[in-house]
Amino acid sequence: MKDTPKGMRLHIGLFGRRNVGKSSLLNALTRQEVSIVSDVPGTTTDPVEKPMELLPLGPVLFIDTAGVDDVGALGEMRAGRTRQVFERTDLGILVAEAGSWGEFEERVLGELEKRKIPVIVVFNKADIGAPAPETVRDLEGRKIPVVSAAAKVGQGLAGLREALIRSAPEEFLEAPPILGDLISPGEVVVLVVPIDLEAPRGRLILPQVQSIRDVLDHDSCCLVVKERELRGALDRLREPPALVVTDSQVFLRVAGDVPDSVPLTSFSILFARLKGDLREFVRGVKAVDRLRRGDRVLVLEACTHHPIGEDIGRVKIPRWLRQYTGTDLEFVHLQGHDFPEDIGSYRLVVHCGSCMLNRREVISRILRCREAGVPITNYGVAITYSLGALDRALSPFPGLGRGR
């Protein structure tokens, strides 16, 4: 894998009215013709994504949105997709023109500030006119960086890049570990990786690859085995491993081979901590005990793979939850960035490990569930809870046990 996954990139969203030059600004920043540029308002229909490296931040993902002041039926669809971008934006760029600052721009600022997303205001087309001094003073008084630019002629781009670096959340200057804080240099970590129908041919899935890299980054040793070879591999070690991480689907089998004295968890639970809020997911899983016949359960999967016969989200989790509750439940499945406007009709949300999403989007989903009073958990937590093994899966995380 040569490219940094989307979910590990800093997501930078460009917002603004139609035809203020968002696409021109993105093209100028990336030095590529990423978005179509036209004088016709509303040329950008769907969000356009462009991954790139922005030093010293590293890998970023620019998202050029359709104008959120779009009108008409098609405009409502475009604006709806743009609103989705708010949920996964780590850093916002609000593009405006001189003389056009008004209620619309303040609403966009409000949406970003409500989510505690840092924002930079860019007054584009500065070669045509300058913003009102009182508007600039007001924004700067609110600690909002202001940049003047003329994207088509390359003016102001250096200042914008500097503002992006200054405004980026600190966690993107120092990436959090996946499991490195759970081990010490020189210790051995065993990763249990089943090779079955869900394993992509000729490669490992993303959480497994990223976990291997994290172990190596923390100067520890990584032993990767299939579940059938685990017991023999443990017997060959002179000392017990510091940690064992397994795919959730074979957790019980792996737990039977790993001594209770060795911390054991799953890739999905590691990513619940990395991308979301593990404590919230553990709280949310208790709602499984309150599920009744006919209750709706929403299953969210970030990646858009083609489901197979024994798909974990569409087949296995529904089966395990029905077996645990002893009743029939209604399961609804959504993939990618789709998230329902009316989340309140569900009794529980079960989220995937989110390796394809950034942390901002997962946290936004958690907050929306909390506001609606809907408990949310994730695949690894839900699976181990339904199998009676959540405490074992939380053994590396003091204070999070007693899952039942």
C-alpha positions in Angstrom: 0.0 0.0 0.0 1.6 3.2 -1.2 -1.0 5.7 -0.4 -2.2 6.9 3.0 -5.9 5.7 3.5 -8.6 8.4 3.4 -9.5 7.8 7.0 -6.0 8.7 8.2 -5.9 12.0 6.3 -6.7 15.5 7.5 -10.1 16.3 5.8 -10.2 19.9 4.6 -13.7 21.0 3.4 -14.3 24.0 1.1 -17.6 25.7 1.6 -19.3 28.7 0.1 -21.9 30.1 -2.2 -22.1 29.0 -5.8 -19.5 30.5 -8.1 -17.3 32.2 -5.5 -14.3 30.2 -6.8 -14.1 27.2 -4.5 -13.1 24.9 -7.4 -10.5 27.4 -8.7 -9.0 27.7 -5.2 -8.8 23.9 -4.9 -7.1 23.6 -8.3 -4.6 26.3 -7.4 -3.8 24.7 -4.0 -3.3 21.3 -5.5 -1.7 22.6 -8.7 -4.0 20.3 -10.7 -7.3 20.6 -12.5 -9.2 18.6 -9.9 -12.5 20.4 -10.1 -14.3 21.8 -13.2 -14.2 25.6 -13.3 -16.9 27.5 -15.0 -18.6 30.9 -14.8 -21.9 29.0 -14.7 -23.2 28.9 -11.1 -23.6 25.4 -9.7 -21.0 23.6 -11.9 -19.8 21.4 -9.0 -22.6 18.9 -8.3 -21.1 16.3 -5.9 -18.3 16.8 -3.5 -14.9 16.4 -5.3 -12.1 14.8 -3.3 -8.4 15.3 -3.8 -5.8 13.6 -1.7 -2.4 15.2 -1.5 0.6 15.8 0.8 0.7 19.1 2.6 3.9 19.5 4.7 4.3 19.5 7.6 0.8 18.2 8.1 1.4 15.2 5.8 -1.5 13.5 4.0 -4.6 15.6 3.6 -7.9 15.2 1.7 -9.4 18.3 0.2 -13.2 18.2 -0.4 -14.7 20.7 -2.8 -18.4 21.0 -2.1 -21.4 22.1 -4.2 -22.7 25.6 -3.3 -24.9 25.3 -0.3 -27.1 28.1 -1.4 -28.2 26.0 -4.4 -31.9 26.2 -5.3 -34.5 23.8 -6.7 -34.9 20.1 -6.3 -31.5 19.2 -7.7 -30.0 22.0 -5.6 -31.5 20.4 -2.5 -29.8 17.1 -3.3 -26.5 18.9 -3.8 -26.8 20.9 -0.6 -27.7 17.6 1.2 -24.4 16.0 0.1 -22.6 19.2 1.1 -24.1 19.0 4.6 -22.7 15.4 4.8 -19.2 16.9 4.3 -19.6 18.9 7.5 -19.7 15.6 9.4 -16.3 14.5 8.2 -14.5 17.9 8.0 -11.5 18.4 10.3 -10.7 21.9 9.0 -13.0 24.2 7.1 -12.3 26.8 4.4 -15.2 29.2 3.9 -14.8 31.0 0.6 -16.5 34.3 0.0 -16.3 37.3 -2.3 -15.8 40.9 -1.5 -19.1 42.6 -0.6 -21.0 39.3 -0.3 -20.6 38.5 3.4 -24.0 38.0 5.0 -26.4 35.7 6.7 -25.5 32.7 4.5 -21.8 32.9 5.5 -22.7 33.3 9.2 -24.8 30.2 9.0 -21.9 28.2 7.5 -19.6 29.5 10.3 -22.3 28.5 12.8 -22.4 24.9 11.4 -18.6 24.6 11.7 -18.4 26.2 15.1 -21.2 24.0 16.4 -19.0 21.0 15.6 -15.9 22.7 17.0 -14.3 22.6 13.6 -11.5 25.2 13.1 -12.2 27.4 10.1 -10.4 29.8 7.8 -12.2 32.5 5.8 -10.9 33.2 2.3 -12.0 36.3 0.4 -11.4 35.1 -3.1 -11.2 37.3 -6.3 -9.1 39.9 -4.4 -7.9 41.1 -7.8 -11.4 42.4 -8.4 -12.3 43.9 -5.0 -11.5 43.8 -1.3 -13.8 42.8 1.6 -15.2 45.5 3.9 -12.6 46.4 6.6 -15.3 46.0 9.4 -16.0 42.5 8.2 -12.4 41.5 8.4 -12.0 43.2 11.9 -15.1 41.3 13.1 -13.8 37.9 12.0 -10.3 38.5 13.3 -11.9 39.7 16.6 -13.5 36.2 16.8 -10.1 34.6 16.3 -11.0 33.4 12.7 -8.1 33.6 10.3 -8.8 35.7 7.2 -6.9 35.4 3.9 -7.3 37.4 0.7 -6.7 35.5 -2.5 -7.1 35.5 -6.2 -7.1 31.8 -7.1 -7.0 32.2 -10.9 -3.8 34.2 -10.7 -2.2 32.4 -7.8 -2.4 35.3 -5.3 -2.6 34.6 -1.6 -1.9 30.8 -1.8 1.2 30.9 0.4 -0.8 32.7 3.1 -3.6 30.2 2.9 -1.2 27.3 3.2 0.3 28.9 6.3 -3.1 29.4 7.8 -4.0 25.8 7.1 -0.9 24.6 9.0 -1.6 27.0 11.9 -5.2 26.0 12.2 -5.0 22.2 11.8 -6.0 20.2 14.9 -2.9 19.2 16.9 -3.5 15.5 16.6 -2.6 15.7 12.9 0.8 17.0 13.8 1.3 13.9 16.0 -0.8 10.9 15.0 -2.2 8.8 17.9 -1.1 5.2 18.1 -3.3 2.3 17.3 -1.8 0.0 19.9 1.7 1.4 20.5 0.8 2.8 23.9 -0.3 -0.6 25.1 3.2 -2.2 24.6 6.8 -1.4 25.3 9.8 -1.5 22.9 11.1 -5.0 22.2 7.9 -6.8 23.3 6.1 -9.2 21.0 2.5 -8.6 19.7 0.6 -11.4 18.1 -1.9 -10.5 15.4 -4.4 -13.2 14.5 -5.5 -12.8 10.9 -8.0 -15.3 9.5 -7.7 -16.0 5.7 -11.3 -16.6 4.6 -13.7 -15.4 2.0 -13.8 -11.9 3.4 -10.0 -11.6 3.2 -9.0 -9.7 0.0 -7.1 -11.9 -2.3 -3.3 -11.5 -2.1 -3.4 -8.9 0.7 -4.5 -8.0 4.2 -7.3 -5.7 5.2 -6.5 -2.1 6.2 -6.7 -2.4 10.0 -4.3 -5.3 10.0 -1.8 -3.5 7.8 -2.0 -0.4 9.9 -1.6 -2.4 13.1 1.5 -4.1 11.8 3.0 -0.7 10.9 2.1 0.7 14.4 3.9 -2.2 16.1 7.0 -1.6 14.0 6.9 2.2 14.6 7.0 1.5 18.3 10.1 -0.7 18.1 8.3 -3.9 19.0 8.0 -7.3 17.3 5.0 -8.4 15.3 4.0 -12.1 14.8 1.2 -12.6 12.3 -0.6 -15.9 12.3 -3.9 -17.5 11.3 -6.2 -18.7 14.0 -5.4 -22.3 13.3 -1.7 -21.7 13.9 -2.0 -19.6 17.0 -1.5 -22.2 19.7 1.6 -23.6 18.0 3.0 -20.1 17.6 2.4 -19.3 21.3 4.2 -22.5 22.3 7.2 -21.5 20.3 7.6 -18.1 22.1 10.1 -18.2 25.0 7.9 -15.6 26.8 4.2 -14.8 26.6 3.3 -11.9 24.2 2.5 -8.5 25.5 -0.7 -8.4 23.6 -2.8 -10.5 21.2 -5.1 -8.8 18.7 -7.6 -10.9 16.7 -10.4 -10.5 14.1 -13.7 -10.3 16.1 -15.3 -13.2 14.2 -12.9 -15.7 15.7 -12.6 -14.1 19.1 -13.9 -17.1 21.1 -11.6 -19.5 19.4 -8.6 -17.3 20.0 -9.6 -16.6 23.6 -9.5 -20.4 24.2 -5.9 -20.5 23.1 -4.6 -17.3 24.8 -3.9 -17.5 28.6 -6.0 -15.2 30.7 -2.9 -13.5 31.9 -2.2 -12.2 28.3 -4.2 -9.1 27.3 -6.4 -9.8 24.3 -8.6 -7.6 22.1 -9.8 -7.2 18.5 -8.9 -5.0 15.6 -12.3 -3.5 15.6 -12.0 -2.5 19.3 -8.6 -0.9 18.7 -10.2 1.1 15.9 -13.2 2.0 18.0 -10.7 3.7 20.3 -8.6 5.2 17.5 -11.5 6.6 15.4 -14.3 7.1 17.9 -15.0 6.8 21.6 -14.5 3.3 23.0 -16.1 4.2 26.3 -19.3 5.4 24.5 -19.4 2.3 22.5 -19.1 0.1 25.6 -22.0 2.2 27.2 -24.1 1.8 24.1 -23.8 -1.9 23.8 -25.8 -2.4 27.1 -28.9 -1.4 25.0 -28.7 -4.9 23.5 -30.4 -6.1 26.7 -33.3 -3.8 26.2 -34.1 -4.7 22.6 -37.5 -6.1 21.9 -39.2 -7.9 19.0 -39.4 -5.7 15.9 -37.0 -3.0 17.2 -34.9 -1.4 14.4 -31.1 -1.7 14.5 -29.0 0.4 12.2 -25.8 -1.2 10.9 -23.3 1.3 9.5 -20.4 0.1 7.3 -17.9 2.7 6.0 -16.5 0.7 3.1 -18.6 -0.3 0.1 -17.4 -3.8 -0.6 -19.7 -6.3 -2.3 -21.4 -8.4 0.5 -20.5 -12.1 0.5 -22.6 -15.0 1.8 -21.5 -14.8 5.4 -20.9 -11.0 5.5 -20.2 -9.8 9.0 -22.4 -6.8 9.0 -25.4 -8.2 7.0 -25.4 -11.8 8.3 -23.2 -12.6 11.3 -23.9 -9.6 13.6 -27.7 -9.8 13.0 -27.5 -13.6 13.7 -25.5 -13.1 16.9 -27.8 -10.3 18.2 -30.9 -12.3 17.4 -29.5 -15.3 19.2 -28.5 -13.2 22.2 -31.8 -11.4 22.6 -33.9 -14.4 21.6 -36.2 -12.3 19.5 -36.5 -11.1 15.9 -35.1 -7.6 15.2 -35.3 -5.4 12.1 -31.8 -4.6 10.7 -31.2 -1.7 8.3 -27.8 -1.4 6.6 -26.1 1.8 5.2 -22.7 2.1 3.6 -20.1 4.8 2.9 -21.0 8.3 4.2 -24.7 7.7 4.3 -26.3 8.5 7.7 -30.1 8.9 8.2 -31.6 12.3 9.0 -34.1 10.6 11.4 -31.8 8.6 13.6 -34.4 8.6 16.4 -36.4 5.7 14.8 -33.7 3.2 15.7 -33.2 1.5 19.1 -29.5 0.8 18.5 -26.7 1.8 16.0 -23.9 -0.7 15.4 -20.9 0.9 13.6 -18.1 -0.8 11.8 -14.4 -0.3 12.8 -14.3 2.8 10.6 -10.9 2.2 9.0 -12.2 4.1 5.9 -13.5 7.1 7.9 -11.7 9.9 9.7 -12.2 10.4 13.4 -14.2 13.6 12.9 -17.0 11.8 11.0 -17.2 9.0 13.6 -17.3 11.5 16.5 -20.0 13.5 14.6 -22.1 10.4 14.3 -21.7 9.6 18.0 -22.8 13.1 18.9 -25.9 12.9 16.6 -26.9 9.6 18.2 -26.4 11.1 21.7 -28.5 14.1 20.8 -31.3 11.8 19.6 -31.0 9.5 22.6 -30.0 6.5 20.5 -27.2 4.2 21.9 -24.3 3.5 19.5 -21.7 0.7 19.7 -19.4 -0.9 17.2 -18.8 -4.2 15.5 -16.1 -5.5 17.9 -17.9 -4.4 21.1 -21.2 -5.8 19.9 -19.8 -9.1 18.8 -17.8 -9.8 22.0 -20.8 -8.7 24.1 -23.2 -11.0 22.4 -20.7 -13.8 22.8 -20.2 -13.1 26.5 -16.5 -12.1 26.0 -16.5 -8.3 26.2 -14.6 -8.2 29.5 -11.9 -10.3 28.0 -11.8 -8.0 24.9 -11.4 -5.0 27.1 -8.6 -6.5 29.2 -5.9 -4.1 27.7 -8.0 -1.1 28.8 -8.2 -0.7 32.6 -11.5 0.7 33.8 -13.5 -0.3 30.8 -14.3 -3.9 31.9 -17.4 -5.4 33.4 -19.2 -5.4 30.0 -22.2 -7.2 31.3 
